[in-house]
Amino acid sequence: MSEVWLSESNFNGSSSVIILGDVPLEILDLLSKEYPLGILWICSEKNNLELPPNTTLIKSSSDSERLIEVFSDFILLNYKCVPSVKASKAILNDSSHDYAKILELISSQINSALRARKTRTENGYIRQNQVFINLAGYLSKRLPDDCNSIGDGALGVVVGAGPSLDKTLPLLKSGFHRPVIVAADSCLYALKNVGIDPDFVVSIDPEKSFESCSISGYTPGIAILSSQSHPSWAKQWGNNCCFISGRVVTEDWLAEKGISKTKLLAVSNAGLTALAFADFLNTAAILTVGMDLAGGNRGEQRYAENTNRSHVQTFSSLYHKIPGNYQDTVLTPFLSDWEETSNYCQKISGSKMLINLNDRGAKLAGTTLIHPDQVDELKTALMENLSPFNPENINLLSSTKSLKGQGLNQLLCSLAKQCDDCWHDFEKLDMKNKFSMVNSLRARLANKDFASLMGDYAFATIPVITSKKQPSEEELKNMCLELQCLIWKLEDAILETEPNEEFLIRFFTEKFT
């Protein structure tokens, strides 16, 4: 079939494939046998064929956001390997669609998936442990869908932690109508030093603790967290935090049980999520500072000096040339982050003004670039056209989405059953027998419902226990002990939701079947 393809990227072990461009139906039939998990076919408008049962079709005219959504879901089909990618020679004769851009999006999503999978493989247990630590908070303090009028008519200021923040942050001190300030977590130290208290602080990174970003006791505004956020953030903010959903497998399990995801979702990084949150609040315009998306110096400088995180350097084997604000190109190790941010800016620029206050960094589509030397003219223009933010609007967050009553009881019963089933399996487990351990893990994680609940732990463990290269006895012991610890943590989370007395009696006295 090589004569059909303009290019191919075949990953060893891949059981799914993305096809770009028109191909004959017989080719799809052959590929459906080679890639039994699924085919994602991106093709022209004219195709109206009877497709193989495992084929998903999406039109090449779809917008970038829709394409990214479909790619992301498709990539998740296989825990072990990302999909192969095949570009048909037919795209050379189809000038009506930008297949080069689509291929770029596919490449970016696969790179992000590979990066995420590496992290999950290395930190799957830690991440899942954090999900269960945050579970009670996630169930009781999710962002309400109807709070998106908080920023009506006001300026939203999104604060990133890029090197340009050293110059731009002090410029926010005066001359603007009271804006609603949404800060990425890494900016807290810098904001404290210049005397600016943000209204919202976004932290979604599982590895980034409160202590690495802020001064002890400095917890301004409302913390916007995900179920994977480092637990130190919820601990510090207490009741002054709100959870948003993301692409967390455990959240998908909860959604299947009726615990709907929030309208606003956490995305790949805190800066982009902060931008999405400022947009969600229905601000009239958005001003970004410190959103460089390009490393300073030769690409390795990640944070501004005033963040107290400038010692955290980025060392990458691959730096990409991307369009710059004041240079034709700049270097970045954050290609997928820049692409996602630029695409999002382009999407929302049709409904509101986006201003990038910056003296360096990467170009963001749809934004108006303003140099810090022009900030006085910017202040005048914004004062004439925008209203001040009313901090009392934040009270709209007081009615967070929470699970109570019979719904909570039903969910907790389902969670308790999963715990009991797991303990039942462990009763038969021989920790001195390698065969017993691997079979026990395989049997448990073969249950899709349980594997989904175990999220990143399952994501990291399944490829290991199903590999031809068998894990060592020590590795198996660690995986079994980790699973036991996760079940204990899940049981703790069940109790932290403050269930009713009837459930508590049942929880401590009987098994859930």
N, C-alpha and C positions, 0 to 999 in steps of 0.2 A: 504493500500500500504506500510505499515511500513516494511514488509519483504523485500522490494526492496532496502531500503536505509541503507547504512552504517552509515550515520550521516545526520541530518537535522538541519538547522537554519531557523526557520519560524518567520518572523517579522509580528506583528499584523498590518493588513491593507495593506499588500503587494499585489500588483496585477501583479508582474512579478517574475520570478524564474530563477536561474542559476542551471543547472544540470551538474554534473561532472561524466563522465563515461557512458558506454553503457547502454541503457534501451530499453525494447520492445516498439514498435510503439504504442501499445494500452495504455501504460503508458503516453506517450507524448500526446495522444488524450485526456485523462482524465485531464492532467495538463493544457492543453490549455483552458479548460473550467474554471478551478479553477484560472488560472492566465491569464486573457484575454489580458493584456497589452503586454505580450510577454514572450517567453522562449528563453534563451541562453543555447545551448546544446554544451558542450565540450566533444568530443567523439573520438574514435579511427579512424584510416584511413579506416577501412573496411565498415563503415556505409554509405550506399547509398540508404536511404529510402525516400519515398514520405512523406514529413514532413507536420505537421499542418501549416496553413498559417501564424500564429504568431510566428513561430519558426526560430531562427537564429542558424546555425550550424558553429562551428569553430573546427578545428582539434586540438587534444591535443598535436600534434607535433609542433604547431606554436611557434615561438620564444616569449620571454617574452614581448618585446616591442609591438608586435602585440596583444598579449593577453590583456595587460594593456589598449591599445587603444580601443579594443572592450568592455572590462569591463566598462571603463569610459563612453563610449557612451550609453551603456545599462543601467547603473545606473541612467543616466539623464532622462530616460523615465518617471519616476514617481517623481513628485515634492514632494509628501507627504511621501513616504516610500521607503527604499532601498529594493532590491529584496531578496526573500528567497533563500537559498542555500541548495541543496540536493546532496549528494555524493552517487553514486550507489555502491552496493556491488561488482559490476563487476570490479571495479578498483583493487580489491585485486588479481585478476587473470591476470591483465595486467601489466607486469613488464617492458614493452617497453617504457612507459612514466612516467615521474615524477609527478604523480598526487598530491603528498604532496606539491611540490613546487607551482603547479597551485593553490591549495587550499589556500596556504599562500598568493599568489598574490591576489586572490579574497578577502581574509580577509583584506589585506592591503588596497585595493581599497575601500571596504565598510567602513572601519574605516576612511579613508580620506574623503569619501563622507559624513559620519555622522558628522565629524568635520566641514566640509565646510558648511553643511546645518545648523548646529547650529549657525555658524558665520553669514550666510546669513539671518537666521531667526531673529537674534538679530540686524544685521546691514544692512539689505537689502536696506533700503531707503538711508542710508549714502553711501553705495557702488554704488548704481545706480546714485545718485547725482554726484559722482566723475566721473563716466563714461561719463555723459553728459558734465561736466566741461572739460574733456579731449577730447571730441568728435572732435572738430575742429582740434586739434593737431593730433589726430589719422588719420583723413582723409587727412591731408596735409604732414605729416612727418613720414610715415611708412618706416620701414627698407627695402631698395631695395634688391631684390633677387640676384643681380649680384655683391654684394660687398664682396663676400666670398673669395676673394684673398688677403684681407688686411694683413693677417698674414703669407703669403707664406714663408716657410722656417725658420720662427722665433720660438722662445720659447713663449708660452702663459703662463702667470702666473695668476692663479685664486686665489683671496684673500677672504677667508671666515673669520668669526668673532669669531670662537671657541676659548676656553681658551689657546690653544697652540700658538696662534698668538703672545702672549707676547714674546715668545722665538724666533719664526721663522721669524717674520717680519723684524727685524733689519738685518738679514742675507742677505736680498735682496739688500742691499744698494750698494754693489760693487761686482765685480768678475764675473758677468754674461754679456754676450752680451746683448745689449739693447733688453729687452723682450717687448711684448705687454701685458699690465697689465689690467686685468678685475677684478673689485672689486665689491663685494656685498655691498649694501648701508651702512650696519652697521659698515664697516671698515673705513669709511672716516676720522673719528677723529684720529684713530690710524695712518693712512697713512700720514695725515698732520703732526702729531707729529714727525715722523721719516724722513720727508722730501721726501716722495715718492708721486708723482702725478700719479694717474692711468690714463690710456688712455680712459677707459670706466667704468662707474658706473651703476650697475644694481639695479633698485628698482621697484618691482612689488607688494609690500604689500600695500593694501588699508589703513591699519591702521598706517603705519610707515611714519611719516613726515620727511622732510629734517631737521628741527630744532632738532629732537631727535637724529640725526646721525652725524651732521657736525657742524663746526664753521661758523658763519655768513660770507658770502662772499666767502667761499671755495667751488668752483664749478669746479673741474678739469675735463678735457676731455669731452667726450660725455656721456650724460645720456641715458641709454637704459630703456625705460618705457613701461608699459602696459596701456591699457585704464582704468584700475582700480587703477593705482598708485595714491598715495596721491597727490593732485594737487600742493602741495608746490614744488615738484621736477621740474615739467615743468615750473613753475613760476620762479624758481631760475636759470634754465639753458637756458630759452628763446629758441632761435633758435638752440642751441647746444644740442638738444635732438632728439631721434629717438624712434618711437613706434613699438613694436612688438605685434602681436596678441596672444590671449590665449584662454582658454575655457570660454569665456564670452558670455553669451546668446545674448546680444546686437550685438556683433561682428558676431555671426551666422546670425542674422537678416540682417546685412549689407552685409554679404557674399552672402545671397540669392538675394540681390539687385545688385550684381555685384561688390561689394567692396571686392576684394579678400584678404584673410588673408596672412600675411607674411610667408615666407618660414620657418623662425625660429619662434617657438612658446614659449611664456612664460609658465613655468611649475610651480610646486607647491611652490617653494621658490626661493629667490634671489640667493643663493649660487649655486643651481643646474642650474638655468637659466644662471648664469655667466659661469659655466662650459660648458653648451651647446653653449653659444655664442663664447667662446674661440675656441671650436671645429669648429663652423660654419665659423670662420675666416680663416680656413685652416692652422692653426699653425702646425709646424712639430712635436712639443712635447708640453705637458702641465705639468706644475708644480703647485701643489696645496699647499697652506698654510692656516692654520686656518680652514680646513675642517674636524672637529673632529667628527661631527654627534653623539656625546655622551656627556652628561652633565658632567662637572667636579665635583670633590668631590663625593658626593653621587648621582649625576645625575642632581642636580638642577642648577649648574652653567652653564649658557648658553653662555655668552660672555667673551672675554678676558678683562683684566683690562684696557689695553690701548685703548679700544674702547669708554670709557666713558659711557658704557652701562652695566657694570658688576652688577649694582644694579638691572637690570631686571632679575629676577630669574624665573626658571621654577618650578612650583609646580604641580606635577601630581600625580594622585592616582595610576598610573600604570607605572612602569619602566620595560623595557624589557632587557633581557640579549642577547647581540649580540657579534659576534667575535671581539676581540680587536687587536690592532696593536702590543702591547707589553704584553698584558695579554690574557689569553684564552677567557675571556668574559669581557665586560664592560656594564655599565648600560646606557640606553638611554630612554628618553620620546619621542624621535623623530623617532619611528620605521618606519613609512611609508617614511619619508624623507630619512632615511638611505637606505632603500630598493631601492627607486627610484634612488638615487645617485649611489649606488653600481652597480645596473643593468646597468645604463648608462655608468659607467666606464668600465664595462665588455664589453659592446657593442662597444665602440670606441677604446678599447685597441688593437684590431686587426689591426688597421690602423695607430696608432701612439703611442709613448711612453707616459705613464702617470706616473708621479712621485709624491708621497705624502710625502712632507717634514714635518715630525711630530715626536713628542716624546711621543705621547699618542693617545687617540681617537679610533674610530672604524675602522675596516679593510674594505677597499674598493676593491672589486673584480677587477682584471685586472691592478692594480696599483703596481708600484715598491716603496716599503717603504724605505725611506732614513732618518736616524736619523740626527738631526741638527749637531751633532758632526762630521758627515761625509760630511758636506757641501762643503769643499774645494775640495774633490775628485769629487763631483757632478759638481761643477763649471768647473773643468778641462775637464771633459767628455763632457759637454754641449758646451763649447767654441770650442771644436774640431769638433763638428758635426752640429752645428746650425749657422744660419746667424743672424745678428742683424736686428731688426725690423726697417723699414723705416716709421717714423711718417707721412710722406707725403701721405702714402697709405690711411690714414683716409679720404682724400679728396674724395675717392670713395663713401662716404656716402652723399656727397652734392646733389646727384640726388635722393632724397627720393621719395618714391611712393606717389604721391599726386593726388587728384581728382580735375579736373578743367573742365571748359567749359560745354558742354551739359550734360555730365555724372553727374557733380556736380548739375546742375540745376534739373535734373530728380530726383536725390536722395532727394534734399531739398524739392521738391514738394511732394514727398512721405512722408517725415517727417512732413511737414506742414499739410498735410491731416490728419495724425494721431492726431496732436494737435487740429485741428478744430473739428474732430469727438469727441474728448474727451470733449472739451469745450461745444459742443452741448449737450452731455449727462449731463454735470454739470448744464446746464440751467434748467433742469427738476428736479434737485436734491433738496430734502428738508433735510437740515442738522439737523433739529429737529426731524426727523422721522427715527427711527432705521431701519424700513422695507425698506424705500426709499434708505438709504445709502448702506445697504448690497446688495440690488438688483442692484443698480447702479454699484457697484464694481464687482459683479459677472458678469453682462452683459459686462462690459468693458473687463475684464480679460478672459472671455470666448472666446473672439476674439484672436485666437492663434497668429496672426500677431502682434497685439498690445501687448500681453503678452510677446512675444519674444523681442520686442523692449524695454519693461520696465524691462527686465532682472531680476536682483536680487530683485527689489521691488516686482515684480510678484511672484517670487520664495518664498518670505517671506509672502506675503499676501494671496495667493490662499489657502494654507492649513488652514488659520485662518477663512476665510469667507465661506469655504465649510465644516468646521467641524460641527459635531453634537452639540458640545458645542458652542453656539453662542457668539461672542465677545460682549463686553459691548458697550454701546452707546459712551463712551469716546474713546474707542479703534477704533471704526468705524470712528468717527470724525477725529481722528489723521491720519488714513489711507487715508481718502478722502483729507485732507489737504496736506498730503505728496504727493499724486498723483498730486494735483494742482501745488505744488511747482516744481515737476519734469517736468511737462509740461512747466512751465515758464522757467526752466533751459534749457530744450530742445529748446525752442524758442530762448533763448539767444545763444545757441550753433549754431543754424542755421544762425544767424546774424554774429557770429564770423568767419564763413567760408568765409566771404567777397563775397557774391553772387553778380551777375551782377545786373545792375539797373532795368532791366525788371522784374526780380524775386522780387526785393525789393518792387517795386510799387505794384505788385500783392499781396505780403505778407501783406502789410499794408492796402490794400483796398478791398480785396475780400476773400471769403472762397475757400478752396481747396476741391473739391468734386471728 
